[in-house]
Amino acid sequence: MPDTAYQRLLNRVRGNHLLGATRAVLDWDQQTMLPPGGVEFRARQLKQLAELSHQRGTAPELAELLSLCEDQAALLVDPTSDSATNLREIRRSYDRATRLPRELVAELAETQSLAQNTWAEARNRDDFESFRPWLEKMVKLMRDKAQCLAEPGQEEWDALADDFEPGVQASDLHRLFRDLQAELTPLLGDITNNGSPPARRFHQHPAPTDAQERWVRAVAESMGFDFSRGRLDRSTHPFCSGTHRGDVRLTTRFHDAFVVDALGSTMHEAGHGIYEQGLPAAHVGTPLGQATSLGIHESQSRLWENHVGRSEAFWTFCRPLLLKHLGAEFEVYSAAEMYSTANLVTPDFIRVEADEATYNLHVIVRFELELAMIRGELEVADLPGAWREAYRRYLGVEVPDDTRGCLQDVHWSCGLFGYFPTYTLGNIYAAQFFESAQAALPDLDDQVASGNFAALKHWLNAHIHESGSRFRAADLCERVTGRPADIAPLMRHLEGKLRPIYQL
Amino acid sequence: MPDTAYQRLLNRVRGNHLLGATRAVLDWDQQTMLPPGGVEFRARQLKQLAELSHQRGTAPELAELLSLCEDQAALLVDPTSDSATNLREIRRSYDRATRLPRELVAELAETQSLAQNTWAEARNRDDFESFRPWLEKMVKLMRDKAQCLAEPGQEEWDALADDFEPGVQASDLHRLFRDLQAELTPLLGDITNNGSPPARRFHQHPAPTDAQERWVRAVAESMGFDFSRGRLDRSTHPFCSGTHRGDVRLTTRFHDAFVVDALGSTMHEAGHGIYEQGLPAAHVGTPLGQATSLGIHESQSRLWENHVGRSEAFWTFCRPLLLKHLGAEFEVYSAAEMYSTANLVTPDFIRVEADEATYNLHVIVRFELELAMIRGELEVADLPGAWREAYRRYLGVEVPDDTRGCLQDVHWSCGLFGYFPTYTLGNIYAAQFFESAQAALPDLDDQVASGNFAALKHWLNAHIHESGSRFRAADLCERVTGRPADIAPLMRHLEGKLRPIYQL
């Protein structure tokens, strides 16, 4: 391979990616393995890595090579070519990184690591006050970051969200979410007021967590998650950490009863994991080899969790597997009962336990409150009250405490501002993608019922995973589904499933 | 704190230590968590970290600060002061690092990571040939490294061993090991030919590995290993990874039967761990805050494993704990039988399963073969034959295959040349230290019998752990025991215990 400027640029970028992957290993370790005594030292390690990454990502040599490449028309002539994609994304990262002072990067990294622990303790003790100064510091750092990143006239929140969903705008999200809410609210009202709810007893049936773990592991394996290139562990907040397509780590959690929760979170994270494992091998370490956005990432987790895992066909396949691992005492439940129980709709406090219909309302609450904090319209001290008020308004529920209120999510403690809306974007994209997959694979339902997920996985590999970051989320959606982001498929999916279950 | 050259130097050194600790996390992860698909990428990560560490460890700014400090007589006037210790060790590391070309450091890091995996596969398949080219490469790299490091007239092996046991010399070890062998061989002969061996049945009694794990965890806790600052996991080859006194990780392994093995390896690693957790908090990240040598480290693991864990008093304490976790079926064994079975002597092939009497002979075999490879007197291709021959000569056993022969240990695949003798040095120091502890704590035996290890742990903390690297191993030994390294206490310990057990 000739030692061109482009090759040299990619080599530098691969080095930066390596360092980022090291940071990801330390992050994963912190969330799954690190003893309490190691927390402060770990924060120092992460701070050092963040500084090193920032230093490398803003190095003058990188800028020079990038400019040299951008002067070569051949590299850019086709905007979806390998080279044009890589140069676009390298330019974007470089410009964003150079706008951030090194001290801010270091302080953010250290604060993220420490605040995460304070949050966990505050949540356990229902003690918002002990977390408040950390969240205030984080919001301040985030506003500083946004000010550095925002282009003239850009909404500051948008500049933060660009880390997760390049090009997304709060104003567009407002419109999309308002339309979605306008359709969800009557459906929810009908379900709550006029529906006949399915039996809950399957939800309450306990099973040993070790047995649950063997069961959900078998499901993830059936889906096509490759355990020779990944792991499944336990953590408080389930997540997927992909440092490399050969090392993709899922976590899940288990309750003594409520076995559907462990299943859902495992299928969810395995959906993320299958995306990571399916990214193009030839482009490891370059932007092209990475996921295009978190909204698209979330579409993959939601598609498996909801469109597959909460379908009638899936429970035909899953029931025998459940009986095998959790024991014959579950024989009293038919596949039909398992299916309808897995689709119970209950307006409640906890996002990660929410059903498909209310889930997006939880996201809308967070989006609005976060936007208000970044805009300086909401003080951190007023967050618990504003949270309670929003839950009354959107979900009609009375939040009993902060543990089940504004302390429930890890995100803000990690500095993930601009992140929450990608969950709902993911739900919207997932429904669109799944309709396209159904059109392309007419016997998909039968395949799912027999536990054969290979065709679906290959369709997702070919249409979504293998393109890496070649297309922006919005473009990818149009290319795969023929339409921009559209709430209609999601609403068709929800209406079509929930009305029969609730006999409406 | 004034921003003196010394403070600035320590800050740089702390940064290098942080990076080293990151590398240690990735190493631990590779040995306990990494899926096979991530191995090659992990090698790249470790190579990058090794290059970064080397770059920082040889930076001209470091050399300048170091020289500035060395010009300040006040910092060096007391050779055992904090500053003199740190400056001595920083100088030593700097000089050694600058003698190694960056390319060699990177190649070594990558080869270590990859060769370790090839070794594991070769060992599983008893296939020395597949590992041979990697070991040849490693020996070549080690000889290159030794040539870079050796001072004029220095034995090259000594230059490698200096990484683990500063100041140790092959010639001294030869003498010490010859004396030891001269006393071990007649004892072994007597045991094998004239002794009445204790019953083996306790060794063969199976127990579920989960129950074994709960049991050995309880023992480690009793010893004083602090689980809020550490972990215990499983790996093929037990080890202790200490990245920081607040994050010390032990691994052990379990057999279905042979429960004494899991106990021994856990107590061994917990002994290492208690040393790491006891290093001086005020000096984290500087040389003074680190262990002084691997021989001293090993003395701590051996002291707990052999002098405590294989004592009659210990089994008085341990039997009820064993019954609690492994079940009433173990009631058929008295504490006396457990004690004598834990001290069975059997010349055999596997070092890590060896008894106290034969263990040092395993080490002597490795020391001699390794020295011959580094000196160029033994070709890697001839290693399996030379290994068999040495086992015939020293242990009188016929090695059945390479898996139980020269492929049994991970060390050479990781580039740990100059390391093995520290095991026997550790045994020698352990016996000396334990005699001193017994003199200082006259009722130690009663304390051990009642599971009270606090006084012993505090004695070790105060006399050994808290001095960090202030004293070289040989000096520390003299300070604590009043004598240089001496095989007499080890032989007294072995003779005094094994002759009664074998009714000699």
Boltz contact constraints between the chains, C-beta under 6 A:
constraints:
  - contact:
      token1: [A, 18]
      token2: [B, 44]
      max_distance: 6.0
  - contact:
      token1: [A, 18]
      token2: [B, 45]
      max_distance: 6.0
  - contact:
      token1: [A, 18]
      token2: [B, 48]
      max_distance: 6.0
  - contact:
      token1: [A, 22]
      token2: [B, 45]
      max_distance: 6.0
  - contact:
      token1: [A, 35]
      token2: [B, 229]
      max_distance: 6.0
  - contact:
      token1: [A, 35]
      token2: [B, 230]
      max_distance: 6.0
  - contact:
      token1: [A, 35]
      token2: [B, 231]
      max_distance: 6.0
  - contact:
      token1: [A, 35]
      token2: [B, 247]
      max_distance: 6.0
  - contact:
      token1: [A, 36]
      token2: [B, 228]
      max_distance: 6.0
  - contact:
      token1: [A, 37]
      token2: [B, 228]
      max_distance: 6.0
  - contact:
      token1: [A, 37]
      token2: [B, 229]
      max_distance: 6.0
  - contact:
      token1: [A, 37]
      token2: [B, 246]
      max_distance: 6.0
  - contact:
      token1: [A, 38]
      token2: [B, 246]
      max_distance: 6.0
  - contact:
      token1: [A, 38]
      token2: [B, 247]
      max_distance: 6.0
  - contact:
      token1: [A, 41]
      token2: [B, 244]
      max_distance: 6.0
  - contact:
      token1: [A, 41]
      token2: [B, 246]
      max_distance: 6.0
  - contact:
      token1: [A, 44]
      token2: [B, 18]
      max_distance: 6.0
  - contact:
      token1: [A, 45]
      token2: [B, 18]
      max_distance: 6.0
  - contact:
      token1: [A, 45]
      token2: [B, 22]
      max_distance: 6.0
  - contact:
      token1: [A, 48]
      token2: [B, 18]
      max_distance: 6.0
  - contact:
      token1: [A, 228]
      token2: [B, 36]
      max_distance: 6.0
  - contact:
      token1: [A, 228]
      token2: [B, 37]
      max_distance: 6.0
  - contact:
      token1: [A, 229]
      token2: [B, 35]
      max_distance: 6.0
  - contact:
      token1: [A, 229]
      token2: [B, 37]
      max_distance: 6.0
  - contact:
      token1: [A, 230]
      token2: [B, 35]
      max_distance: 6.0
  - contact:
      token1: [A, 231]
      token2: [B, 35]
      max_distance: 6.0
  - contact:
      token1: [A, 244]
      token2: [B, 41]
      max_distance: 6.0
  - contact:
      token1: [A, 246]
      token2: [B, 37]
      max_distance: 6.0
  - contact:
      token1: [A, 246]
      token2: [B, 38]
      max_distance: 6.0
  - contact:
      token1: [A, 246]
      token2: [B, 41]
      max_distance: 6.0
  - contact:
      token1: [A, 247]
      token2: [B, 35]
      max_distance: 6.0
  - contact:
      token1: [A, 247]
      token2: [B, 38]
      max_distance: 6.0
